[in-house]
C-alpha cells in the first residue's frame, strides 16, 4: 500500500491534507458534507479507511449510507459488466445520486 501512496503522493507532507484524504478535514468542514453514499469493497486494502470515513461523517451528524460489497476488489466500479457485485455497486451509486438530486429543492445540488 505504501508503494501506491508514494506514487500518488510522493511528498509525505501531503498525505494528511484533506484534499488528498478527506478524513483529515476538520470536523467543522466534514459536518457540512451533504448526505453521502460510501461504497466499500470487502477485499480492498482501503476498506477500513472507507468505513472509518463514513462513521466519522455519521458521528458529525451527516446522513450516510455505508455499503460494503462482499467479495469485491478495489476496482469494482470498472467491473460492472463482469461481476454481479460490480453491477450492484454501480446501480446503488446511480440510485444514491438520483435520490440526492430528488431530495434537493428544484434539483439544486448546492442546496444539499
N, CA, C and O atoms as a GROMACS GRO file, in nm:
protein
  448
    1UNK      N    1   0.082  -0.119   0.000
    1UNK     CA    2   0.000   0.000   0.000
    1UNK      C    3   0.087   0.126   0.000
    1UNK      O    4   0.053   0.226  -0.064
    2UNK      N    5   0.197   0.120   0.071
    2UNK     CA    6   0.284   0.238   0.076
    2UNK      C    7   0.339   0.272  -0.063
    2UNK      O    8   0.357   0.390  -0.094
    3UNK      N    9   0.364   0.172  -0.146
    3UNK     CA   10   0.413   0.198  -0.281
    3UNK      C   11   0.310   0.283  -0.356
    3UNK      O   12   0.346   0.381  -0.422
    4UNK      N   13   0.183   0.246  -0.347
    4UNK     CA   14   0.077   0.321  -0.415
    4UNK      C   15   0.069   0.464  -0.360
    4UNK      O   16   0.055   0.560  -0.436
    5UNK      N   17   0.078   0.475  -0.228
    5UNK     CA   18   0.070   0.609  -0.168
    5UNK      C   19   0.184   0.696  -0.218
    5UNK      O   20   0.164   0.813  -0.251
    6UNK      N   21   0.304   0.640  -0.224
    6UNK     CA   22   0.420   0.718  -0.269
    6UNK      C   23   0.409   0.756  -0.417
    6UNK      O   24   0.458   0.861  -0.458
    7UNK      N   25   0.344   0.671  -0.497
    7UNK     CA   26   0.324   0.703  -0.638
    7UNK      C   27   0.219   0.814  -0.654
    7UNK      O   28   0.234   0.903  -0.738
    8UNK      N   29   0.116   0.808  -0.572
    8UNK     CA   30   0.007   0.906  -0.578
    8UNK      C   31   0.048   1.039  -0.515
    8UNK      O   32   0.020   1.146  -0.568
    9UNK      N   33   0.116   1.029  -0.401
    9UNK     CA   34   0.158   1.148  -0.326
    9UNK      C   35   0.304   1.131  -0.284
    9UNK      O   36   0.331   1.084  -0.173
   10UNK      N   37   0.398   1.168  -0.370
   10UNK     CA   38   0.539   1.148  -0.339
   10UNK      C   39   0.589   1.221  -0.214
   10UNK      O   40   0.682   1.175  -0.148
   11UNK      N   41   0.527   1.333  -0.183
   11UNK     CA   42   0.569   1.412  -0.067
   11UNK      C   43   0.489   1.369   0.056
   11UNK      O   44   0.369   1.397   0.063
   12UNK      N   45   0.551   1.302   0.154
   12UNK     CA   46   0.478   1.256   0.273
   12UNK      C   47   0.404   1.368   0.347
   12UNK      O   48   0.307   1.341   0.418
   13UNK      N   49   0.450   1.491   0.331
   13UNK     CA   50   0.384   1.603   0.399
   13UNK      C   51   0.241   1.623   0.348
   13UNK      O   52   0.159   1.686   0.415
   14UNK      N   53   0.211   1.570   0.230
   14UNK     CA   54   0.078   1.589   0.172
   14UNK      C   55  -0.018   1.474   0.205
   14UNK      O   56  -0.136   1.480   0.168
   15UNK      N   57   0.029   1.372   0.272
   15UNK     CA   58  -0.054   1.253   0.296
   15UNK      C   59  -0.177   1.282   0.381
   15UNK      O   60  -0.279   1.215   0.365
   16UNK      N   61  -0.170   1.379   0.468
   16UNK     CA   62  -0.284   1.407   0.556
   16UNK      C   63  -0.356   1.537   0.519
   16UNK      O   64  -0.432   1.590   0.600
   17UNK      N   65  -0.333   1.586   0.400
   17UNK     CA   66  -0.407   1.704   0.354
   17UNK      C   67  -0.548   1.660   0.316
   17UNK      O   68  -0.565   1.559   0.248
   18UNK      N   69  -0.650   1.734   0.359
   18UNK     CA   70  -0.788   1.695   0.331
   18UNK      C   71  -0.822   1.676   0.183
   18UNK      O   72  -0.907   1.594   0.149
   19UNK      N   73  -0.755   1.751   0.095
   19UNK     CA   74  -0.782   1.732  -0.048
   19UNK      C   75  -0.736   1.595  -0.096
   19UNK      O   76  -0.787   1.543  -0.196
   20UNK      N   77  -0.641   1.536  -0.027
   20UNK     CA   78  -0.588   1.405  -0.064
   20UNK      C   79  -0.654   1.292   0.012
   20UNK      O   80  -0.664   1.180  -0.039
   21UNK      N   81  -0.698   1.319   0.131
   21UNK     CA   82  -0.764   1.219   0.216
   21UNK      C   83  -0.866   1.292   0.302
   21UNK      O   84  -0.832   1.346   0.407
   22UNK      N   85  -0.992   1.294   0.258
   22UNK     CA   86  -1.094   1.376   0.324
   22UNK      C   87  -1.113   1.349   0.473
   22UNK      O   88  -1.160   1.437   0.545
   23UNK      N   89  -1.078   1.231   0.520
   23UNK     CA   90  -1.098   1.202   0.663
   23UNK      C   91  -1.017   1.297   0.751
   23UNK      O   92  -1.046   1.312   0.870
   24UNK      N   93  -0.915   1.360   0.694
   24UNK     CA   94  -0.830   1.453   0.770
   24UNK      C   95  -0.885   1.596   0.770
   24UNK      O   96  -0.822   1.686   0.827
   25UNK      N   97  -0.999   1.618   0.709
   25UNK     CA   98  -1.060   1.752   0.714
   25UNK      C   99  -1.107   1.779   0.856
   25UNK      O  100  -1.127   1.687   0.935
   26UNK      N  101  -1.123   1.905   0.888
   26UNK     CA  102  -1.170   1.941   1.022
   26UNK      C  103  -1.312   1.889   1.042
   26UNK      O  104  -1.387   1.869   0.947
   27UNK      N  105  -1.347   1.868   1.168
   27UNK     CA  106  -1.484   1.825   1.200
   27UNK      C  107  -1.585   1.926   1.148
   27UNK      O  108  -1.692   1.888   1.100
   28UNK      N  109  -1.553   2.054   1.159
   28UNK     CA  110  -1.644   2.159   1.112
   28UNK      C  111  -1.669   2.145   0.962
   28UNK      O  112  -1.783   2.160   0.916
   29UNK      N  113  -1.565   2.117   0.886
   29UNK     CA  114  -1.580   2.101   0.741
   29UNK      C  115  -1.657   1.973   0.709
   29UNK      O  116  -1.746   1.974   0.624
   30UNK      N  117  -1.624   1.864   0.776
   30UNK     CA  118  -1.692   1.738   0.749
   30UNK      C  119  -1.839   1.742   0.788
   30UNK      O  120  -1.922   1.676   0.724
   31UNK      N  121  -1.873   1.817   0.889
   31UNK     CA  122  -2.014   1.828   0.932
   31UNK      C  123  -2.100   1.894   0.824
   31UNK      O  124  -2.222   1.882   0.827
   32UNK      N  125  -2.037   1.964   0.731
   32UNK     CA  126  -2.110   2.032   0.623
   32UNK      C  127  -2.122   1.947   0.496
   32UNK      O  128  -2.180   1.991   0.397
   33UNK      N  129  -2.068   1.826   0.500
   33UNK     CA  130  -2.075   1.738   0.383
   33UNK      C  131  -2.222   1.702   0.358
   33UNK      O  132  -2.295   1.672   0.453
   34UNK      N  133  -2.265   1.704   0.232
   34UNK     CA  134  -2.404   1.664   0.204
   34UNK      C  135  -2.423   1.515   0.231
   34UNK      O  136  -2.326   1.443   0.252
   35UNK      N  137  -2.547   1.469   0.231
   35UNK     CA  138  -2.571   1.326   0.251
   35UNK      C  139  -2.476   1.245   0.162
   35UNK      O  140  -2.457   1.276   0.045
   36UNK      N  141  -2.419   1.140   0.219
   36UNK     CA  142  -2.313   1.066   0.150
   36UNK      C  143  -2.347   0.919   0.132
   36UNK      O  144  -2.412   0.857   0.217
   37UNK      N  145  -2.302   0.865   0.021
   37UNK     CA  146  -2.309   0.722  -0.007
   37UNK      C  147  -2.165   0.675  -0.014
   37UNK      O  148  -2.092   0.714  -0.105
   38UNK      N  149  -2.123   0.593   0.081
   38UNK     CA  150  -1.985   0.547   0.089
   38UNK      C  151  -1.981   0.400   0.048
   38UNK      O  152  -2.031   0.313   0.118
   39UNK      N  153  -1.920   0.375  -0.068
   39UNK     CA  154  -1.906   0.239  -0.121
   39UNK      C  155  -1.775   0.181  -0.069
   39UNK      O  156  -1.670   0.242  -0.083
   40UNK      N  157  -1.783   0.062  -0.011
   40UNK     CA  158  -1.663  -0.002   0.043
   40UNK      C  159  -1.656  -0.144  -0.012
   40UNK      O  160  -1.752  -0.220  -0.003
   41UNK      N  161  -1.541  -0.178  -0.068
   41UNK     CA  162  -1.522  -0.313  -0.122
   41UNK      C  163  -1.454  -0.400  -0.016
   41UNK      O  164  -1.352  -0.363   0.041
   42UNK      N  165  -1.514  -0.516   0.009
   42UNK     CA  166  -1.465  -0.604   0.115
   42UNK      C  167  -1.317  -0.640   0.100
   42UNK      O  168  -1.246  -0.649   0.199
   43UNK      N  169  -1.271  -0.662  -0.023
   43UNK     CA  170  -1.133  -0.705  -0.045
   43UNK      C  171  -1.036  -0.590  -0.068
   43UNK      O  172  -0.918  -0.613  -0.098
   44UNK      N  173  -1.082  -0.469  -0.056
   44UNK     CA  174  -1.000  -0.350  -0.080
   44UNK      C  175  -0.907  -0.325   0.039
   44UNK      O  176  -0.949  -0.335   0.154
   45UNK      N  177  -0.782  -0.294   0.011
   45UNK     CA  178  -0.688  -0.258   0.118
   45UNK      C  179  -0.735  -0.132   0.192
   45UNK      O  180  -0.696  -0.110   0.306
   46UNK      N  181  -0.818  -0.052   0.127
   46UNK     CA  182  -0.867   0.072   0.187
   46UNK      C  183  -1.004   0.055   0.254
   46UNK      O  184  -1.067   0.153   0.292
   47UNK      N  185  -1.049  -0.069   0.268
   47UNK     CA  186  -1.181  -0.096   0.326
   47UNK      C  187  -1.199  -0.028   0.461
   47UNK      O  188  -1.297   0.045   0.481
   48UNK      N  189  -1.107  -0.050   0.553
   48UNK     CA  190  -1.122   0.005   0.688
   48UNK      C  191  -1.123   0.158   0.687
   48UNK      O  192  -1.194   0.220   0.766
   49UNK      N  193  -1.044   0.218   0.598
   49UNK     CA  194  -1.042   0.364   0.588
   49UNK      C  195  -1.177   0.416   0.536
   49UNK      O  196  -1.226   0.518   0.583
   50UNK      N  197  -1.235   0.345   0.441
   50UNK     CA  198  -1.366   0.385   0.389
   50UNK      C  199  -1.474   0.380   0.495
   50UNK      O  200  -1.555   0.471   0.508
   51UNK      N  201  -1.473   0.271   0.572
   51UNK     CA  202  -1.570   0.258   0.680
   51UNK      C  203  -1.547   0.366   0.785
   51UNK      O  204  -1.643   0.426   0.835
   52UNK      N  205  -1.422   0.391   0.819
   52UNK     CA  206  -1.390   0.494   0.919
   52UNK      C  207  -1.438   0.632   0.873
   52UNK      O  208  -1.489   0.710   0.953
   53UNK      N  209  -1.422   0.661   0.745
   53UNK     CA  210  -1.468   0.789   0.691
   53UNK      C  211  -1.619   0.802   0.705
   53UNK      O  212  -1.670   0.903   0.752
   54UNK      N  213  -1.690   0.698   0.664
   54UNK     CA  214  -1.836   0.701   0.676
   54UNK      C  215  -1.881   0.715   0.820
   54UNK      O  216  -1.975   0.790   0.849
   55UNK      N  217  -1.816   0.643   0.910
   55UNK     CA  218  -1.853   0.650   1.052
   55UNK      C  219  -1.822   0.788   1.110
   55UNK      O  220  -1.896   0.839   1.195
   56UNK      N  221  -1.711   0.849   1.065
   56UNK     CA  222  -1.679   0.983   1.113
   56UNK      C  223  -1.785   1.083   1.068
   56UNK      O  224  -1.828   1.168   1.146
   57UNK      N  225  -1.828   1.072   0.943
   57UNK     CA  226  -1.935   1.160   0.895
   57UNK      C  227  -2.061   1.140   0.979
   57UNK      O  228  -2.125   1.238   1.020
   58UNK      N  229  -2.097   1.015   1.003
   58UNK     CA  230  -2.216   0.986   1.085
   58UNK      C  231  -2.204   1.050   1.223
   58UNK      O  232  -2.300   1.108   1.273
   59UNK      N  233  -2.086   1.038   1.283
   59UNK     CA  234  -2.066   1.092   1.418
   59UNK      C  235  -2.082   1.243   1.422
   59UNK      O  236  -2.107   1.301   1.528
   60UNK      N  237  -2.068   1.307   1.306
   60UNK     CA  238  -2.081   1.452   1.296
   60UNK      C  239  -2.220   1.494   1.250
   60UNK      O  240  -2.245   1.612   1.223
   61UNK      N  241  -2.310   1.398   1.242
   61UNK     CA  242  -2.449   1.428   1.207
   61UNK      C  243  -2.483   1.426   1.060
   61UNK      O  244  -2.593   1.465   1.021
   62UNK      N  245  -2.390   1.381   0.977
   62UNK     CA  246  -2.415   1.373   0.833
   62UNK      C  247  -2.495   1.245   0.806
   62UNK      O  248  -2.466   1.140   0.863
   63UNK      N  249  -2.594   1.254   0.719
   63UNK     CA  250  -2.668   1.136   0.678
   63UNK      C  251  -2.577   1.055   0.585
   63UNK      O  252  -2.534   1.104   0.481
   64UNK      N  253  -2.550   0.930   0.623
   64UNK     CA  254  -2.455   0.848   0.548
   64UNK      C  255  -2.511   0.708   0.529
   64UNK      O  256  -2.568   0.649   0.621
   65UNK      N  257  -2.494   0.656   0.409
   65UNK     CA  258  -2.523   0.516   0.380
   65UNK      C  259  -2.390   0.450   0.347
   65UNK      O  260  -2.331   0.478   0.242
   66UNK      N  261  -2.342   0.364   0.436
   66UNK     CA  262  -2.217   0.291   0.413
   66UNK      C  263  -2.255   0.152   0.364
   66UNK      O  264  -2.324   0.078   0.433
   67UNK      N  265  -2.210   0.118   0.246
   67UNK     CA  266  -2.243  -0.013   0.189
   67UNK      C  267  -2.114  -0.088   0.160
   67UNK      O  268  -2.029  -0.040   0.085
   68UNK      N  269  -2.100  -0.206   0.221
   68UNK     CA  270  -1.984  -0.292   0.198
   68UNK      C  271  -2.025  -0.399   0.098
   68UNK      O  272  -2.126  -0.467   0.116
   69UNK      N  273  -1.946  -0.414  -0.007
   69UNK     CA  274  -1.975  -0.511  -0.113
   69UNK      C  275  -1.891  -0.637  -0.092
   69UNK      O  276  -1.770  -0.636  -0.114
   70UNK      N  277  -1.957  -0.746  -0.050
   70UNK     CA  278  -1.886  -0.872  -0.020
   70UNK      C  279  -1.812  -0.926  -0.142
   70UNK      O  280  -1.865  -0.929  -0.253
   71UNK      N  281  -1.688  -0.969  -0.118
   71UNK     CA  282  -1.608  -1.031  -0.223
   71UNK      C  283  -1.560  -0.937  -0.331
   71UNK      O  284  -1.505  -0.981  -0.432
   72UNK      N  285  -1.580  -0.807  -0.312
   72UNK     CA  286  -1.546  -0.710  -0.416
   72UNK      C  287  -1.405  -0.655  -0.398
   72UNK      O  288  -1.365  -0.621  -0.286
   73UNK      N  289  -1.329  -0.646  -0.509
   73UNK     CA  290  -1.197  -0.584  -0.506
   73UNK      C  291  -1.208  -0.432  -0.523
   73UNK      O  292  -1.315  -0.380  -0.553
   74UNK      N  293  -1.098  -0.364  -0.505
   74UNK     CA  294  -1.094  -0.217  -0.515
   74UNK      C  295  -1.151  -0.166  -0.648
   74UNK      O  296  -1.227  -0.070  -0.649
   75UNK      N  297  -1.115  -0.230  -0.756
   75UNK     CA  298  -1.151  -0.179  -0.889
   75UNK      C  299  -1.291  -0.221  -0.934
   75UNK      O  300  -1.315  -0.234  -1.054
   76UNK      N  301  -1.382  -0.244  -0.842
   76UNK     CA  302  -1.516  -0.293  -0.873
   76UNK      C  303  -1.592  -0.206  -0.972
   76UNK      O  304  -1.667  -0.258  -1.055
   77UNK      N  305  -1.575  -0.076  -0.965
   77UNK     CA  306  -1.654   0.013  -1.050
   77UNK      C  307  -1.632  -0.017  -1.198
   77UNK      O  308  -1.725  -0.002  -1.278
   78UNK      N  309  -1.514  -0.058  -1.235
   78UNK     CA  310  -1.486  -0.092  -1.374
   78UNK      C  311  -1.521  -0.236  -1.409
   78UNK      O  312  -1.494  -0.281  -1.520
   79UNK      N  313  -1.580  -0.307  -1.315
   79UNK     CA  314  -1.612  -0.449  -1.337
   79UNK      C  315  -1.763  -0.474  -1.340
   79UNK      O  316  -1.807  -0.587  -1.321
   80UNK      N  317  -1.840  -0.371  -1.364
   80UNK     CA  318  -1.985  -0.388  -1.360
   80UNK      C  319  -2.036  -0.483  -1.468
   80UNK      O  320  -2.144  -0.542  -1.451
   81UNK      N  321  -1.962  -0.499  -1.577
   81UNK     CA  322  -2.005  -0.592  -1.681
   81UNK      C  323  -1.960  -0.735  -1.652
   81UNK      O  324  -2.014  -0.830  -1.710
   82UNK      N  325  -1.863  -0.753  -1.564
   82UNK     CA  326  -1.807  -0.886  -1.538
   82UNK      C  327  -1.854  -0.948  -1.407
   82UNK      O  328  -1.864  -1.070  -1.398
   83UNK      N  329  -1.882  -0.866  -1.306
   83UNK     CA  330  -1.919  -0.918  -1.175
   83UNK      C  331  -2.056  -0.866  -1.134
   83UNK      O  332  -2.085  -0.747  -1.149
   84UNK      N  333  -2.140  -0.954  -1.083
   84UNK     CA  334  -2.272  -0.911  -1.036
   84UNK      C  335  -2.259  -0.805  -0.927
   84UNK      O  336  -2.336  -0.709  -0.924
   85UNK      N  337  -2.161  -0.823  -0.839
   85UNK     CA  338  -2.143  -0.726  -0.731
   85UNK      C  339  -2.098  -0.590  -0.787
   85UNK      O  340  -2.129  -0.486  -0.730
   86UNK      N  341  -2.026  -0.592  -0.899
   86UNK     CA  342  -1.988  -0.467  -0.964
   86UNK      C  343  -2.108  -0.395  -1.021
   86UNK      O  344  -2.120  -0.273  -1.009
   87UNK      N  345  -2.198  -0.470  -1.084
   87UNK     CA  346  -2.322  -0.410  -1.136
   87UNK      C  347  -2.406  -0.357  -1.021
   87UNK      O  348  -2.465  -0.249  -1.032
   88UNK      N  349  -2.412  -0.431  -0.911
   88UNK     CA  350  -2.490  -0.386  -0.795
   88UNK      C  351  -2.434  -0.255  -0.741
   88UNK      O  352  -2.510  -0.164  -0.707
   89UNK      N  353  -2.302  -0.246  -0.732
   89UNK     CA  354  -2.240  -0.123  -0.682
   89UNK      C  355  -2.271  -0.006  -0.774
   89UNK      O  356  -2.304   0.103  -0.727
   90UNK      N  357  -2.260  -0.028  -0.904
   90UNK     CA  358  -2.291   0.080  -0.999
   90UNK      C  359  -2.437   0.122  -0.987
   90UNK      O  360  -2.468   0.241  -0.984
   91UNK      N  361  -2.527   0.025  -0.978
   91UNK     CA  362  -2.669   0.056  -0.964
   91UNK      C  363  -2.696   0.133  -0.834
   91UNK      O  364  -2.773   0.229  -0.833
   92UNK      N  365  -2.633   0.090  -0.725
   92UNK     CA  366  -2.651   0.158  -0.596
   92UNK      C  367  -2.600   0.302  -0.601
   92UNK      O  368  -2.664   0.392  -0.547
   93UNK      N  369  -2.486   0.322  -0.665
   93UNK     CA  370  -2.430   0.457  -0.675
   93UNK      C  371  -2.520   0.548  -0.759
   93UNK      O  372  -2.543   0.663  -0.724
   94UNK      N  373  -2.570   0.494  -0.869
   94UNK     CA  374  -2.661   0.572  -0.954
   94UNK      C  375  -2.787   0.609  -0.877
   94UNK      O  376  -2.834   0.723  -0.884
   95UNK      N  377  -2.841   0.514  -0.803
   95UNK     CA  378  -2.961   0.540  -0.723
   95UNK      C  379  -2.932   0.647  -0.617
   95UNK      O  380  -3.014   0.736  -0.596
   96UNK      N  381  -2.816   0.638  -0.551
   96UNK     CA  382  -2.782   0.736  -0.447
   96UNK      C  383  -2.774   0.877  -0.504
   96UNK      O  384  -2.821   0.972  -0.442
   97UNK      N  385  -2.714   0.891  -0.621
   97UNK     CA  386  -2.705   1.023  -0.684
   97UNK      C  387  -2.845   1.073  -0.722
   97UNK      O  388  -2.878   1.189  -0.698
   98UNK      N  389  -2.926   0.985  -0.779
   98UNK     CA  390  -3.063   1.023  -0.814
   98UNK      C  391  -3.143   1.064  -0.692
   98UNK      O  392  -3.215   1.164  -0.695
   99UNK      N  393  -3.131   0.988  -0.583
   99UNK     CA  394  -3.202   1.021  -0.459
   99UNK      C  395  -3.159   1.158  -0.407
   99UNK      O  396  -3.242   1.236  -0.360
  100UNK      N  397  -3.029   1.186  -0.416
  100UNK     CA  398  -2.978   1.315  -0.367
  100UNK      C  399  -3.038   1.430  -0.447
  100UNK      O  400  -3.079   1.531  -0.390
  101UNK      N  401  -3.042   1.416  -0.579
  101UNK     CA  402  -3.099   1.523  -0.660
  101UNK      C  403  -3.250   1.538  -0.638
  101UNK      O  404  -3.302   1.649  -0.636
  102UNK      N  405  -3.320   1.426  -0.620
  102UNK     CA  406  -3.464   1.434  -0.594
  102UNK      C  407  -3.492   1.500  -0.460
  102UNK      O  408  -3.596   1.565  -0.444
  103UNK      N  409  -3.403   1.485  -0.364
  103UNK     CA  410  -3.421   1.544  -0.231
  103UNK      C  411  -3.391   1.693  -0.230
  103UNK      O  412  -3.435   1.765  -0.139
  104UNK      N  413  -3.317   1.741  -0.329
  104UNK     CA  414  -3.278   1.882  -0.334
  104UNK      C  415  -3.393   1.966  -0.389
  104UNK      O  416  -3.458   1.927  -0.486
  105UNK      N  417  -3.419   2.080  -0.328
  105UNK     CA  418  -3.523   2.169  -0.381
  105UNK      C  419  -3.491   2.209  -0.525
  105UNK      O  420  -3.382   2.257  -0.554
  106UNK      N  421  -3.586   2.189  -0.612
  106UNK     CA  422  -3.570   2.223  -0.754
  106UNK      C  423  -3.448   2.156  -0.818
  106UNK      O  424  -3.394   2.208  -0.916
  107UNK      N  425  -3.405   2.043  -0.765
  107UNK     CA  426  -3.291   1.972  -0.822
  107UNK      C  427  -3.160   2.045  -0.807
  107UNK      O  428  -3.065   2.017  -0.881
  108UNK      N  429  -3.151   2.138  -0.713
  108UNK     CA  430  -3.031   2.219  -0.692
  108UNK      C  431  -2.936   2.147  -0.598
  108UNK      O  432  -2.957   2.146  -0.477
  109UNK      N  433  -2.832   2.086  -0.652
  109UNK     CA  434  -2.737   2.010  -0.570
  109UNK      C  435  -2.668   2.098  -0.467
  109UNK      O  436  -2.626   2.047  -0.363
  110UNK      N  437  -2.654   2.226  -0.493
  110UNK     CA  438  -2.587   2.315  -0.398
  110UNK      C  439  -2.665   2.326  -0.268
  110UNK      O  440  -2.608   2.358  -0.163
  111UNK      N  441  -2.795   2.300  -0.274
  111UNK     CA  442  -2.877   2.312  -0.153
  111UNK      C  443  -2.869   2.189  -0.065
  111UNK      O  444  -2.922   2.189   0.046
  112UNK      N  445  -2.805   2.084  -0.112
  112UNK     CA  446  -2.793   1.963  -0.031
  112UNK      C  447  -2.705   1.994   0.086
  112UNK      O  448  -2.680   1.907   0.169
   0.00000   0.00000   0.00000
